[in-house]
């Protein structure tokens, strides 16, 4: 009987190891890293586990990524694209209505953070794992959070908030609270479900003059 006849099937969730072309290997590695890093943590997952899940050999990993840190940054870049896709999808539900766009984001976030497999914000998770604020991963997290605040500030300005920066910072704090509550109190907990209502109160108070003049 040949070796191929006696080979064991790949474990669930793992690809069979094969020779894979560069772009395809990179995609398999990023998918594997995305699943493992988000569920188990960056520090807890070694490159061997990523390679095993991706179904490629270790040499393929180092052809695509110079180090594990490089793979972590690629993971964060993909999560960043995915995250802002969620953000803009929420905003797009109410074109031209910035106050409703902001509120919609909280309604969608509360729903997403109530899923049973939700593991919180991937950027918060990574920040906790890298205590050195100068590390490239932490710097990436800072950039992600800053871009979100900038986007919220722009909408707060369009909504006529009397202090758009203050409103954006308050909403940013509420967002971070949802992330934390999802892990400390559990998905779908009371604090998460209260977030849209609190956001509505903050938005209404900040835009009261605009609403009164409408």
N, C-alpha and C positions, 0 to 999 in steps of 0.2 A: 504493500500500500504506500502511495506516495506521501510526502510530507504535507502537501496541500489537502490530501484526503483526510489526514488526521488532525489538521489544525482546528483549534477550538474557535467557536464563533466569538466575535467581539462582544464584550460586556455591554449591557444597555447604556446608551448615551455616549459610547466610545466608537470611534471609527476604526476600521481595520487598517493597519499600517501598510501604506503603499508608497511607491515613488510618486511624488506629486509635484507638478510644475509650480514655479515660484509664486505667481499670483494666487493660484488655488491653495497652495500651502499656507500662504499668508492669511487668506480668508478663513481656512480651517482653524489656524492658530488663534486668530482674533475671536472667532466664535467660541472656541474652547475657553480662552482666557476670560471672555465676557461672562460665560456661565459660571466658571469656577471662582473668579475674583469677586463677583457680586455676591454669590451665595456663601462662600467660605472665607473671604478676605484675602487681600493681596499677600500679606506676610505668610499666611498659613499655606498658601499654594505654591509649590515649587515648580520649576520649569519641567521636571519630569512628569508631573501630573498633567500639565498643559499639553505636552507632547503626546502623552498617552491618550488623552481625550481627543486631541486633534487627529490622531492616526498618522502622524508623520514621525520622522526620526529627529533626534536632537540637532543634527547638523542642519536640517531644514529650518529649524527655529533660528539658529544663529546666522543663517544666510539672510533671513528676513529682518532680524532684530539683533542689534549688536550686544544687547544685554537684557536682563530681566527688567531693569528700569526703563529701557526703550520700549519693551512690550507693554509695560504699565502705562506709559504715556500714550501709546497707540490705543490702548483700551479706553483711556480717559477721553481721547479725541473722539472716538466712536460714541461714547456715552454723551459727550457734549452735543454732538450732532443730534442724537436721539432726544436728548432733553429739550433742546430748543425747538425741535419738531413738535413735542408735546405742547410747549408754550405757545407757539404760533398757531397750532391747531385750535387751541382754546380761544385765543384772541380772534381767530377768523370766524367764529360763530356769531360775532356781533360787529360787523364792519362799520366803522364810523361812529361807534358808541364806546368810547374808551372806558367809562366807568363800568359798563356792563362787561367789557372785555376783562377787566381786572377781576371782577367778581366771578366770572365764568371760570377763570383759571383756578380759583380756590375750590369751586365746586368740582372741577375735574380732578384736582389734586386730592381732595378728600376721597373721591371715589377710587383713585389709583392707590392711595395709601391704605385703603381698606381691603385690598386684595390679600388673600391668605399667604401668598408667597412673597409679599412685598418686604424687601430688606432695607428699606430706607433709601436715602440719597446716596448714590455711589460716591459722590464727591466728599460728602461728610465722612463716609466710611474710610475713604483713602486718607483724608486729613488726619483722622484719629490714629491711623497706623504709621504716619510719618511725623514724628515730633519735631524734626528739624524744619523750621519754616523756610529755609533756603533751598530745600530739596525741590527738584523740578516738579515732582508730583504735587507738592503743596502749592507751588507757584501756579500750577495749572488750575488747581481748585480756586485759588484767589481770583484768577481771571474769569473763571466760570461764574462765580458769585457776583463779581463786579459787573459783568455783562448783563446779568439778570436784573440787577438793581438799576442799571442804566436804561434797560428796556421798560421797566416798571415806572421809572421816573418820567420817561417820555410820555407814557400813557397818562400818568397822573397830571402832567402839564396840560395835555390835551383835554383832560376831563375838567380842568379849571380849578384844581386844588390850590388852596391859598399858599401852601408850602409843599410843592411836589416832592422835594427831597425828603422831607420829614415823613410824608405819607409813604413814599417808597421804602424808606428804612423801617417803618412800622410794619408794612406788609412783608418785607423781607424777614423780619424777626418772626412774624407769624408763620411764614413758610418753614423756617428752620424748626419752629416748634412742632409743626406737623411731622417733619422728618423724625425728630427725637421721640415724639409720642408714639409713633408707629412701632418703635422698637422697645420703648420702656413700658408702654401701656398696652400695646398690641394693635394690630390692624383693625380699623373700624371702631376704635375706642371713642369715648365721649369727647375728649379734647380735639380729636380729628374732625368729628362730626360738627363740632361747634365752630370750626375755623371759618367756613363760609359766612356764618352769621356775624362773627367778629369782624371779618373783612368788610362786610357790608356796612357795619357801623363806622368803621374807620374811614371808609370811602365817603359815606354820607356826611360825616362830620367835617372832613377836609374840603368837601366840595359844596358845603351848605350855601355859600354866597352865590355860587354859580346856579345852583338849583333854585334859589329864591328869585334870581333874576330871570329865570327861564320863562 
